[in-house]
Amino acid sequence: MNNYNFLRTQNSIPSLWDHGTGFDQNLQNSVLYNLNNNASTVTDVLTEYNVNRAIRNNYQNLNFKFDIDFKLHVMEHFRKYTTHPTIEYKNFVCSFNGNDHVGRKLLTATLHKFGYFNTDYCTKHFEINNDELSGYVKDYMPMQQNFYNKFFLVKDGDFTRVINKTSRVDLDHSQNIHNLESILTQSFLHIVSESLSTSYYPFVTEKFLYSVVTRGLFLTNGQPGWHAHLEKYYGFLKYTQIFDYTFDTIENPLERMVTLMSMLSKFKILSPLDWHDLYLLELDTIEYNYDHYFSGRCQEWLIQHQNDN
């Protein structure tokens, strides 16, 4: 894919569209690299990222402007969704995995290995195979490939080939929330499968809001620091009474995923009644996040903190 497909023009200003291929460990982005090197003067560029000082220093010829109007639009998707089914746990984890990015292939594989992938509550719109998965493990953990293979390579041939979808309309979140509400409210935890989770800088989309508006618990398989970033720039609180967010600080995507899965293993053995009791421990935070969204405070917070570094 031509990287410039991720570069658009908005009001005569270059705009890095969507995740724009993400950032590597050195916080380099190929699209921004080309734009920076071809700029004869300092050039404004719109981006959906709340970029930090390190990224700004990497691109001295670019003046980053946060695309606040687009982000505020994204945050409006669920505004009219004000009633959800009663929380009634029947399942441990739900997770929705659409396009076949590397991060989603690895996530669905490790969910399966840990026994969390219930086909009635989790989706996978693509096939996977062990040769492919082993190659990804080698790319990210070359010195520990044999060890990490154990957490991603799958033996179940049916699982690798299965295309497991649920009713959804592309880019229509106002409809999709109705299609997914029962799955969300019957699951103890929603593992948000964020866009481009193998990138090294947080990129926040609307996916976590599916849990916020249904008063559910969520953890995100995103980039390092994703949860801290969400709290800083968007004002949504973490569920620290029950979850250990150490995984959020880990840079390597495979190590981060396995740490997340391992942290959740203690909850897997509990009963639905136990899950509900834990849910009640976080009820104040759940209600805070719900009100933070529907009161409009999250939009105000985003405007106020958009340029924090």
N, C-alpha and C positions, 0 to 999 in steps of 0.2 A: 504493500500500500504506500502510495506517495504521501509523505508526511504532511505536505501542503494541503491535503484534504482536510486537515485539522485546523487550517488557518483560513479564516473568513474575514470579510470586511463589514464593519458595522459603523454607520455614520462616519465613513472615511477612515476609521481606526481599525487596524488589524486586530482580530479577535481569535484567541486560542479556543477552539471549539471543544466542548466536552472535556474529557481528561487529557486530550492532546498527546497521547502516547505515554503519559506519566513521566516520572523522574527516576533516574538510576541512583545508585548509592552515593554518588557525588553531587546529587541534586542537579544533574544535567538533563535537559530535555532536547531531543533532536530538532523539533520544530523551532523552539526558541533559539537554539544554537544557530540555525541557519538564518533566522530573522535578525538576530543580533549581529552576526558577521556581515550581513549584507546591508546593514543600516549605515547610511553616511552621516546621519545626525541622530541624536537621542530620539527614539520613536516611542510614542504611546502604544500600549498593547492592552486590550481587554482580556481578562481571564476569569474563569470560574474558581480559581484557586485564591485562597487568602495566603499570599506568598510571604515567606519570612525574609529576614535580612540576608541569610545565606544565599537564597535564590536571587535576590536583587543584586548581590555582589557578583554573582556568576554572569550577569548580563548587564554590563555597564551601559550599553547602548539602548536599553529598553526601560521605559518608564511604565511600570505595571499599574493598571487601574482595575480594581475589583469590579466585576460585572454585577453590581448590586441589583439592578433592575431585573436581570434574568433570575438571580437567586431568589428574590422576593416572589417572582412569578412561580418558581418551582415550589416554594413553601406554601402556595395557595391551593395545591391540588386537592387537599382533603378538607377544605374549609366547610363544605356542605355536609360532610359525613359526621353527624352528631349523635347517632345511636348505634350501638354495637351489641352483638349477642352477649349473654352472661358468660363470665369466665367459668369454664367447667372443664377441668383438665382430664384428657383422655390419652394424651400423647406427650412425649418428652420434648422433642425438638422438631421445629419446622424450618425449612430453608428453601428458597426459590432461586433456581439457577437457570438463567436463560441462555445468553450467548456462550459460546464454547471457549472463553478465554482460559489461559493456563491456570489462573487462580481458581476458577470455578471447577475445572477438571480435578485439580488437586483437592479442593474442598469437598466435593462430592465423594471422592475416593476415600478420604480420611474419615468423613462422616460414616461411610459404610463400614470401614475397618473398625471403628469404635462402637458400631452397633447403634448409631443414632439415626441412620437414614431409613425412616419409615416411608414406604412408597405411597402411603395414603396422605402423607403430610409434607413430603419433600419432593421437589421437582428437579429434573435433569433433562435438558432439551438436546442432549448430545451423547454420542458414544465416547468411550474411553478405552484405552488398551494399555497393558503393562509396559510394553516397549516405550510407548510415548511417556507414560508416567515416570518410568525409570530414567528417561532422558532428562525430564524436568528436575528430578531429584539430583541427578548428577550436575546439572547446571547450577543449582542453588547450594548444594552441599557436596562438592566433589570429594572432600576428605572424609566424609561420613556417609557416603552413599549407601553402603550396605546396612548401616543402622537405620537410616531414615526410610529406606525402601520398605521396611517392616510396617510403617504407618501409612503407606500410600498404595502399595501394590495389592491388587485384589485378586482373589481366587474364584469368585463367583462370576462365571461367564455371562450369565443372564444379566447381572447388574451392569457389566461393562457395555453391553449392547442395548440395554433398555433405554427408550426415549420416554421419559415420564413427565407428562405435561399436565397442567390444570387449565381451566377456562381463564383466558386472559385476553385482553385487547391491547395490542402494542401501543404504548405511550398514553394510554387512557387510564390513569390512576384512579380517577373518580369512579370508574366502573369496576376496575380490578379490585378495589378494596371490598366491594360487595361480594365478589367472587371468592375472595380469600378470607373473609372475616371469620367464618366458622373454623377454618384451619388454624388461624391465629389465636382465637380465644379458647381453643381446645388444647393448645400446646403450651407447656410450661415456659419454653424459651424459643424465640425466633432468632436464628443465626442469620443475620443480614449478610447476603453475599454481595459485597460492594463492588462497584466497577473497578477493574484493574487493580486487584488487591496485591499484586506483585510489584507495584510501584513503591517508591520509598518516601513519598510525601502525601499527607492526607488529602483525599478528595471526597467531599461529602455530597451525596445525592439525596433524593427524596425517600430512598428505600426504608430507612429506619422509621419514618413517620407511619408506616403501616402498623407498627407496634404502638407507637405513641397514641394514635387515635383510637385504638382498640384496647387501651389501658393494659398493654402487655409488657413483658420483660424482653429485652433484646440485647444481644451482643453482636458486634460486627466483625466479620472477617474482612478487614480493610487494610489500610496501610499502617506502618508504625506510627503510633501517636494519634490514631484516628479518634479515639474516645476523648482524649484530652483536648484535641482540636475542636471537637463538637461542643464540649463544655465551654471552652474559651471563646469561640467565635459565635456560637449559636445559643449558648446558655442552658442547654439540656443537661441535667444531672445524671451522674453514673449511679448504678445500684451497688454501692459499696458495702451495704449490710451483708450481702450474701456472695457477691462475686469478687474474685481476686483479679485485678486488672494488670498484673505483672506482664501478661502476654502482650499488652498494648505497647509496651516499651521496647519490645524485641524487634530489631531491624530485619533479620532474615525471615522471609515469608514462610518457609517450611517450619523453622523452629517456632515461629509465632503461632502457626496453626496447631502444631502438636501440643504446645503449651496450653493453648485454649482448650483443645479436646481433653487433655489430661485433667485440667482444672474442673471440667464439667463432669468427669467420671463419678465423682462422689455424689452428684445429684441423680445420676441415672438409676442408682439402686433404691431410691426413695419411692414411696407410694404417691399417687395423686393427691392424697390428703396431706402428706408431708410437703409436696410442692405448693399446695395452697397455703399452708402455714408460712412457708418461706415468702410467698407472694405477699402475704399480709405484712411481713416485716418491711417490705419495700413500698407499701401502699402510699405513704406520704410522698415519696419520690415519684411514684407513678402518677399520682394526682397532680403533683407540681408540674411534671413534664406535659401532662394532658392540658392543664390550664395555661402553661407557658405557650403552647401552640395556639389554642383556640382564643386566648385573650389578645393575641397579637404581640405579646411581649417578645416572642422569639424574633419577629421581624424587626422590632425596635432594637433588640439586643444586637442583631446582625448589622444594622446600620451603624450603631454606636461603636461596635468593636471590629468593623471590617478592615481597618488599617492597623490593628494592633500587631506589634512584632515582639 
